[in-house]
Amino acid sequence: MCNAYFDIYSLLPSKLLKMSDLSQTDRFDHSLMGIAFISFLCILLNIKLFNKSALNVHATCLIIIFCAFYLFSKSIGCSLLQLPLCLLKRVFNGTSQRYSILVLWSNCIFVAVMFNVYIAKLKVATTIHRKYFHLVGIIIAVSGLYFEPQFTRLASFLAIIIFCLVEAIRANMVKPYYSLINQSFLVFLDEQDGVNSILSPIFLLISLFGPLILVEINELKPIALLHFSGICIVGVGDAMAAIIGTLYGKNKWRSVLNLDKTSSKSLQGTAAFFLSCLITLLLCQYYFLHINFMALSFVRIIITSFVTSLCEAFCSKYDNILPTIIGFIILYW
Protein backbone atom coordinates (compact mmCIF):
# COMPACT_ATOMS: atom_id res chain seq x y z
CA MET A 1 0.00 0.00 0.00
CA CYS A 2 2.77 2.44 0.94
CA ASN A 3 4.78 1.64 -2.20
CA ALA A 4 1.74 2.35 -4.38
CA TYR A 5 1.26 5.65 -2.60
CA PHE A 6 4.81 6.84 -3.32
CA ASP A 7 4.72 5.53 -6.88
CA ILE A 8 1.73 7.74 -7.61
CA TYR A 9 3.43 10.90 -6.38
CA SER A 10 6.67 10.07 -8.15
CA LEU A 11 4.83 10.92 -11.38
CA LEU A 12 4.56 14.57 -10.36
CA PRO A 13 7.09 17.25 -11.35
CA SER A 14 9.73 17.74 -8.67
CA LYS A 15 8.64 21.29 -7.85
CA LEU A 16 5.09 20.13 -7.19
CA LEU A 17 6.34 17.60 -4.67
CA LYS A 18 7.18 20.60 -2.47
CA MET A 19 3.50 21.32 -1.93
CA SER A 20 4.07 21.44 1.82
CA ASP A 21 6.05 24.66 1.30
CA LEU A 22 3.91 27.62 2.36
CA SER A 23 4.50 29.79 -0.71
CA GLN A 24 3.87 26.87 -3.08
CA THR A 25 0.65 25.97 -1.30
CA ASP A 26 -0.47 29.60 -1.35
CA ARG A 27 0.16 29.81 -5.08
CA PHE A 28 -1.79 26.60 -5.69
CA ASP A 29 -4.75 27.69 -3.55
CA HIS A 30 -4.94 31.27 -4.81
CA SER A 31 -4.76 30.15 -8.44
CA LEU A 32 -7.47 27.53 -7.93
CA MET A 33 -9.75 29.91 -6.05
CA GLY A 34 -9.33 32.71 -8.59
CA ILE A 35 -9.89 30.50 -11.62
CA ALA A 36 -12.85 28.77 -9.95
CA PHE A 37 -14.50 32.13 -9.25
CA ILE A 38 -13.98 33.42 -12.80
CA SER A 39 -15.23 30.12 -14.22
CA PHE A 40 -18.35 30.34 -12.07
CA LEU A 41 -19.09 33.83 -13.41
CA CYS A 42 -18.61 32.59 -16.99
CA ILE A 43 -20.90 29.60 -16.42
CA LEU A 44 -23.50 31.86 -14.81
CA LEU A 45 -23.40 34.19 -17.81
CA ASN A 46 -23.63 31.16 -20.09
CA ILE A 47 -26.75 29.92 -18.30
CA LYS A 48 -28.38 33.35 -18.61
CA LEU A 49 -27.57 33.66 -22.32
CA PHE A 50 -28.29 30.12 -23.54
CA ASN A 51 -30.87 28.93 -21.03
CA LYS A 52 -33.40 28.06 -23.74
CA SER A 53 -31.04 25.59 -25.40
CA ALA A 54 -29.79 22.79 -23.13
CA LEU A 55 -27.30 21.68 -25.79
CA ASN A 56 -25.69 25.13 -26.00
CA VAL A 57 -25.53 25.40 -22.20
CA HIS A 58 -23.80 22.02 -21.84
CA ALA A 59 -21.40 22.59 -24.72
CA THR A 60 -20.35 26.04 -23.52
CA CYS A 61 -19.96 24.79 -19.93
CA LEU A 62 -17.64 22.02 -21.11
CA ILE A 63 -15.51 24.56 -22.98
CA ILE A 64 -15.35 26.82 -19.90
CA ILE A 65 -14.38 23.90 -17.64
CA PHE A 66 -11.69 22.72 -20.05
CA CYS A 67 -10.24 26.24 -20.29
CA ALA A 68 -10.29 26.52 -16.50
CA PHE A 69 -8.36 23.27 -16.06
CA TYR A 70 -5.89 24.31 -18.74
CA LEU A 71 -5.26 27.74 -17.19
CA PHE A 72 -4.90 26.23 -13.74
CA SER A 73 -2.42 23.60 -14.91
CA LYS A 74 -0.32 26.33 -16.53
CA SER A 75 -0.47 28.53 -13.44
CA ILE A 76 1.02 25.80 -11.23
CA GLY A 77 3.42 24.45 -13.85
CA CYS A 78 2.07 21.02 -14.71
CA SER A 79 0.40 19.39 -17.70
CA LEU A 80 -3.29 18.56 -17.99
CA LEU A 81 -2.46 14.87 -17.60
CA GLN A 82 -0.64 15.55 -14.34
CA LEU A 83 -3.36 17.86 -12.98
CA PRO A 84 -5.49 15.11 -11.33
CA LEU A 85 -2.43 13.95 -9.41
CA CYS A 86 -1.67 17.52 -8.34
CA LEU A 87 -5.20 17.92 -7.00
CA LEU A 88 -4.97 14.58 -5.19
CA LYS A 89 -1.70 15.67 -3.63
CA ARG A 90 -3.36 18.83 -2.31
CA VAL A 91 -6.20 16.82 -0.75
CA PHE A 92 -4.27 13.76 0.45
CA ASN A 93 -0.99 15.19 1.72
CA GLY A 94 0.09 12.02 3.51
CA THR A 95 -0.41 13.23 7.09
CA SER A 96 -2.59 11.41 9.61
CA GLN A 97 -4.12 14.74 10.63
CA ARG A 98 -5.39 15.40 7.09
CA TYR A 99 -6.82 11.89 6.79
CA SER A 100 -8.58 12.25 10.16
CA ILE A 101 -10.13 15.55 9.06
CA LEU A 102 -11.28 14.06 5.75
CA VAL A 103 -12.86 11.07 7.53
CA LEU A 104 -14.67 13.38 9.95
CA TRP A 105 -15.93 15.63 7.16
CA SER A 106 -17.00 12.66 5.04
CA ASN A 107 -19.03 11.25 7.93
CA CYS A 108 -20.66 14.62 8.57
CA ILE A 109 -21.59 15.03 4.90
CA PHE A 110 -22.90 11.46 4.68
CA VAL A 111 -25.13 11.93 7.74
CA ALA A 112 -26.34 15.29 6.36
CA VAL A 113 -27.25 13.71 3.02
CA MET A 114 -29.11 10.87 4.74
CA PHE A 115 -30.95 13.39 6.90
CA ASN A 116 -31.84 15.36 3.78
CA VAL A 117 -33.26 12.23 2.14
CA TYR A 118 -35.27 11.43 5.28
CA ILE A 119 -36.76 14.93 5.54
CA ALA A 120 -37.46 14.99 1.80
CA LYS A 121 -39.63 11.90 2.23
CA LEU A 122 -41.56 13.64 5.01
CA LYS A 123 -42.12 16.56 2.58
CA VAL A 124 -41.90 19.05 5.44
CA ALA A 125 -39.03 20.54 7.39
CA THR A 126 -39.45 22.43 10.64
CA THR A 127 -37.16 25.18 11.89
CA ILE A 128 -35.48 22.68 14.21
CA HIS A 129 -34.91 20.28 11.29
CA ARG A 130 -33.18 23.01 9.29
CA LYS A 131 -30.92 23.95 12.19
CA TYR A 132 -29.43 20.45 12.10
CA PHE A 133 -27.27 21.67 9.22
CA HIS A 134 -25.89 24.36 11.52
CA LEU A 135 -24.54 21.55 13.73
CA VAL A 136 -22.89 19.82 10.77
CA GLY A 137 -21.40 23.11 9.60
CA ILE A 138 -20.07 23.91 13.08
CA ILE A 139 -18.30 20.54 13.38
CA ILE A 140 -16.66 20.93 9.97
CA ALA A 141 -15.75 24.59 10.50
CA VAL A 142 -14.29 24.23 14.01
CA SER A 143 -12.24 21.13 13.17
CA GLY A 144 -10.98 22.70 9.96
CA LEU A 145 -10.15 26.06 11.52
CA TYR A 146 -8.16 24.55 14.35
CA PHE A 147 -6.33 21.73 12.57
CA GLU A 148 -6.25 22.53 8.81
CA PRO A 149 -7.03 26.24 8.29
CA GLN A 150 -5.42 26.62 4.86
CA PHE A 151 -7.02 23.50 3.42
CA THR A 152 -10.36 24.45 5.00
CA ARG A 153 -10.16 27.88 3.38
CA LEU A 154 -9.71 26.33 -0.05
CA ALA A 155 -12.35 23.62 0.45
CA SER A 156 -14.97 26.01 1.86
CA PHE A 157 -14.46 28.53 -0.96
CA LEU A 158 -14.96 25.80 -3.57
CA ALA A 159 -18.00 24.50 -1.66
CA ILE A 160 -19.59 27.97 -1.75
CA ILE A 161 -18.91 28.20 -5.49
CA ILE A 162 -20.51 24.78 -6.04
CA PHE A 163 -23.60 25.69 -3.98
CA CYS A 164 -23.97 28.97 -5.89
CA LEU A 165 -23.68 27.08 -9.17
CA VAL A 166 -26.27 24.51 -8.10
CA GLU A 167 -28.67 27.27 -7.05
CA ALA A 168 -28.11 29.06 -10.38
CA ILE A 169 -28.98 25.85 -12.23
CA ARG A 170 -32.10 25.39 -10.09
CA ALA A 171 -33.26 29.01 -10.30
CA ASN A 172 -32.81 29.11 -14.09
CA MET A 173 -34.47 25.69 -14.53
CA VAL A 174 -31.60 24.15 -16.50
CA LYS A 175 -32.61 20.70 -17.72
CA PRO A 176 -32.21 17.85 -16.87
CA TYR A 177 -30.85 18.81 -13.41
CA TYR A 178 -33.58 21.24 -12.37
CA SER A 179 -36.17 18.71 -11.17
CA LEU A 180 -33.79 16.73 -8.96
CA ILE A 181 -32.18 19.81 -7.42
CA ASN A 182 -35.51 21.53 -6.89
CA GLN A 183 -36.95 18.50 -5.13
CA SER A 184 -34.02 18.41 -2.71
CA PHE A 185 -33.85 22.16 -2.05
CA LEU A 186 -37.51 23.09 -1.66
CA VAL A 187 -37.89 20.89 1.42
CA PHE A 188 -35.58 23.27 3.29
CA LEU A 189 -37.18 26.45 2.00
CA ASP A 190 -36.76 29.10 4.69
CA GLU A 191 -39.48 31.67 5.35
CA GLN A 192 -37.06 34.33 4.11
CA ASP A 193 -36.45 32.52 0.84
CA GLY A 194 -38.58 32.50 -2.26
CA VAL A 195 -39.15 29.67 -4.69
CA ASN A 196 -37.07 31.58 -7.24
CA SER A 197 -34.07 31.96 -4.94
CA ILE A 198 -33.09 29.70 -2.05
CA LEU A 199 -30.11 31.43 -0.48
CA SER A 200 -30.17 30.22 3.14
CA PRO A 201 -27.72 27.30 2.62
CA ILE A 202 -25.31 29.60 0.77
CA PHE A 203 -25.57 32.30 3.44
CA LEU A 204 -24.89 29.68 6.12
CA LEU A 205 -21.69 28.60 4.37
CA ILE A 206 -20.58 32.20 3.87
CA SER A 207 -21.25 32.98 7.54
CA LEU A 208 -19.33 29.95 8.80
CA PHE A 209 -16.33 30.18 6.47
CA GLY A 210 -16.39 33.77 5.19
CA PRO A 211 -14.15 35.15 7.97
CA LEU A 212 -11.50 32.52 7.17
CA ILE A 213 -11.73 33.23 3.43
CA LEU A 214 -11.39 36.99 3.98
CA VAL A 215 -8.60 36.77 6.58
CA GLU A 216 -6.23 33.94 5.74
CA ILE A 217 -4.48 31.97 8.50
CA ASN A 218 -0.80 31.17 8.02
CA GLU A 219 2.50 31.40 9.85
CA LEU A 220 2.45 35.19 9.70
CA LYS A 221 -1.27 35.57 10.48
CA PRO A 222 -2.31 33.34 13.40
CA ILE A 223 -5.83 32.26 14.16
CA ALA A 224 -7.94 34.95 15.87
CA LEU A 225 -11.35 35.25 17.47
CA LEU A 226 -12.78 36.89 14.34
CA HIS A 227 -12.31 33.57 12.50
CA PHE A 228 -14.88 32.05 14.87
CA SER A 229 -17.34 34.93 14.47
CA GLY A 230 -19.61 33.19 11.97
CA ILE A 231 -19.54 29.92 13.90
CA CYS A 232 -20.56 31.58 17.16
CA ILE A 233 -22.97 34.16 15.76
CA VAL A 234 -24.89 32.22 13.10
CA GLY A 235 -23.82 28.63 13.66
CA VAL A 236 -24.71 28.70 17.36
CA GLY A 237 -26.51 31.97 18.08
CA ASP A 238 -28.97 31.95 15.19
CA ALA A 239 -29.69 28.25 15.71
CA MET A 240 -30.38 28.68 19.43
CA ALA A 241 -32.56 31.73 18.75
CA ALA A 242 -34.65 29.72 16.29
CA ILE A 243 -34.95 26.64 18.51
CA ILE A 244 -35.69 28.47 21.79
CA GLY A 245 -37.93 30.95 20.01
CA THR A 246 -39.92 28.14 18.39
CA LEU A 247 -40.32 26.15 21.60
CA TYR A 248 -40.66 28.90 24.22
CA GLY A 249 -41.06 32.20 22.33
CA LYS A 250 -44.26 33.54 23.88
CA ASN A 251 -43.31 37.21 23.98
CA LYS A 252 -42.97 38.48 20.42
CA TRP A 253 -41.01 41.58 19.51
CA ARG A 254 -43.91 42.72 17.30
CA SER A 255 -46.09 43.10 20.41
CA VAL A 256 -43.39 45.02 22.30
CA LEU A 257 -42.31 47.35 19.49
CA ASN A 258 -43.98 48.54 16.32
CA LEU A 259 -42.40 45.94 14.04
CA ASP A 260 -43.44 43.94 11.01
CA LYS A 261 -46.57 42.07 12.05
CA THR A 262 -45.43 38.98 10.18
CA SER A 263 -42.24 38.74 12.25
CA SER A 264 -42.09 35.71 14.55
CA LYS A 265 -38.99 36.84 16.46
CA SER A 266 -39.35 36.61 20.23
CA LEU A 267 -37.62 38.07 23.28
CA GLN A 268 -36.79 34.54 24.43
CA GLY A 269 -35.12 33.77 21.11
CA THR A 270 -33.07 36.97 21.23
CA ALA A 271 -31.98 36.20 24.80
CA ALA A 272 -30.94 32.71 23.71
CA PHE A 273 -28.97 34.21 20.82
CA PHE A 274 -27.15 36.66 23.10
CA LEU A 275 -26.25 34.13 25.80
CA SER A 276 -25.22 31.33 23.43
CA CYS A 277 -23.13 33.69 21.30
CA LEU A 278 -21.48 35.19 24.38
CA ILE A 279 -20.64 31.79 25.87
CA THR A 280 -19.29 30.28 22.65
CA LEU A 281 -17.11 33.33 21.91
CA LEU A 282 -15.64 33.11 25.41
CA LEU A 283 -15.06 29.37 25.04
CA CYS A 284 -13.38 29.82 21.67
CA GLN A 285 -11.14 32.53 23.08
CA TYR A 286 -10.10 30.37 26.04
CA TYR A 287 -9.83 26.87 24.54
CA PHE A 288 -8.76 27.57 20.96
CA LEU A 289 -6.82 30.82 21.31
CA HIS A 290 -5.58 30.13 24.87
CA ILE A 291 -6.34 33.69 25.93
CA ASN A 292 -7.28 34.19 29.57
CA PHE A 293 -9.90 36.63 30.80
CA MET A 294 -9.16 40.25 29.92
CA ALA A 295 -11.52 43.14 30.53
CA LEU A 296 -11.08 44.68 27.07
CA SER A 297 -11.69 41.46 25.16
CA PHE A 298 -14.63 40.59 27.41
CA VAL A 299 -16.27 43.96 26.71
CA ARG A 300 -15.76 43.48 22.97
CA ILE A 301 -17.35 40.02 23.13
CA ILE A 302 -20.34 41.40 25.06
CA ILE A 303 -20.78 44.21 22.50
CA THR A 304 -20.52 41.72 19.62
CA SER A 305 -23.09 39.38 21.17
CA PHE A 306 -25.49 42.21 22.05
CA VAL A 307 -25.36 44.02 18.70
CA THR A 308 -25.65 40.84 16.61
CA SER A 309 -28.55 39.53 18.71
CA LEU A 310 -30.47 42.76 18.08
CA CYS A 311 -29.57 42.59 14.40
CA GLU A 312 -30.99 39.07 14.18
CA ALA A 313 -34.13 40.13 16.03
CA PHE A 314 -34.92 43.19 13.93
CA CYS A 315 -33.84 41.98 10.47
CA SER A 316 -36.76 40.68 8.47
CA LYS A 317 -34.42 39.32 5.78
CA TYR A 318 -30.89 37.94 5.62
CA ASP A 319 -30.67 37.46 9.39
CA ASN A 320 -28.37 34.48 8.78
CA ILE A 321 -25.62 36.58 7.22
CA LEU A 322 -25.97 40.23 8.34
CA PRO A 323 -25.17 39.46 12.01
CA THR A 324 -21.98 37.71 10.92
CA ILE A 325 -20.90 40.71 8.84
CA ILE A 326 -21.50 43.07 11.76
CA GLY A 327 -19.82 40.74 14.28
CA PHE A 328 -16.83 40.24 11.98
CA ILE A 329 -16.34 44.00 11.66
CA ILE A 330 -16.50 44.51 15.44
CA LEU A 331 -14.03 41.70 16.16
CA TYR A 332 -11.76 42.77 13.30
CA TRP A 333 -11.26 46.23 14.75
C-alpha positions, 0 to 999 in steps of 0.5 A, a space after each residue: 500500500 505504501 509503495 503504491 502511494 509513493 509511486 503515484 506521487 513520483 509521477 509529479 514534477 519535482 517542484 510540485 512535490 514541495 506542496 508542503 512549502 507555504 508559498 507553493 501551497 499559497 500559489 496553488 490555492 490562490 490560483 485555484 480559487 481565482 480560476 474557480 470564481 472566474 469560471 463560475 461567473 462565466 458559467 452563470 453568464 452562459 446559463 443566462 444567455 443560452 438557457 433556452 437551449 440545453 445543448 448550448 448550455 452544456 457545450 459552452 460549460 464544457 468549454 469553460 471547464 476545459 479552459 479553467 483546467 488548462 489555465 490552472 495547470 499552466 499557473 502551477 506548472 504542470 500538464 493537464 495529464 498531471 493535474 489530477 495527481 496535483 489535485 490529489 496531492 493537495 487533498 491527500 498530503 500524507 499526514 494522519 491529521 489530514 486523513 482524520 479531518 477528511 474522515 470526519 468531514 465525510 461522515 458529517 456530509 454522509 449523515 447530512 445527506 441521509 438526513 436530507 433524504 429522510 426529511 425529503 420523504 416527510 415533505 416538510 421541514 421544521 425550523 429545528 430540522 433546518 438547524 441540524 445543518 448548523 450543527 454539521 457546519 459547526 463541526 466541519 468549520 471548528 475542526 478545519 479552523 483549528 487543525 487545517 485552516 489553509 485547506 479548510 479555506 480552499 475547500 470552503 471557498 470551492 463548496 460555496 462556489 458549487 452551492 452557488 452554481 447549483 442554485 443558479 442551475 435550479 433558479 434558471 431551470 436548467 434541464 435535466 438537473 432542475 427537477 432533482 435539485 428543486 426537489 431536494 432544495 424546496 424541502 428546506 425552504 426558509 421563510 425568508 427565501 422564495 421559490 425563485 431563490 433559495 439562499 439560506 444554505 449559501 448564506 450559512 456557508 458564507 457565515 461559517 467560512 467567510 471570515 476565514 476566506 477573507 482573513 487567511 491563516 498562516 505562519 504570519 497571520 495566526 488564528 484569531 477570534 474573528 475567525 470564529 465569528 460566523 460559527 458563534 454568531 450564526 452557527 450557534 446563536 442563530 440556531 439557538 434563537 430559532 430553537 428556543 424561540 420556536 419552543 418557548 417564544 411567547 413574547 414576540 417583539 412585534 407586540 413590544 415594538 412597532 415591528 413587522 406584524 409577520 415577524 415571529 422573532 421573540 424576546 426569548 429567542 433573542 436572549 438565547 442568541 445573546 447568551 449562546 453567542 457570548 458563551 461560545 465566543 468566550 469558550 473559543 477565546 479560552 480553549 482555541 486561542 488560549 487567551 485568559 480573561 481580559 476586561 477589554 476582550 470581554 467587553 468586545 465580546 459582550 458588545 458583539 453578542 449584544 449588537 448581533 442579537 439585536 440585528 438578528 431580532 430586527 432583520 426581516 431578511 438575511 438574518 443568517 448573514 448580516 449578524 456575521 458581517 457586523 460581528 466580523 467588523 466589530 471583532 476585526 477592529 
